[in-house]
Amino acid sequence: MATTEVHLAGCEAYRVEGTPKEVEARIVAAARGSIMEFVWLTDATTGEPVAVNPERVVALRSAAG
């Protein structure tokens, strides 16, 4: 399973399921949606859903699974 690190403003980071391209596409889709639409991702460690404000994302990078 591919995983991606999503880095947010404020030094927070999440490791989520999906390739960087897949995660980027979901973030862009949420950013183009309605005001304050979150992007829902799956935490790669716990399997729990994580909601992220797409405006806070500052970097993505591939993470070793």
Buried (B, 14 or more C-beta within 10 A) or exposed (E): EBBBBBBBEEEEBBBBBBBBEBBBEBBEEBEEEEEEBEBEBBBBEEEEEBEBBBEEBEEBEEBEE
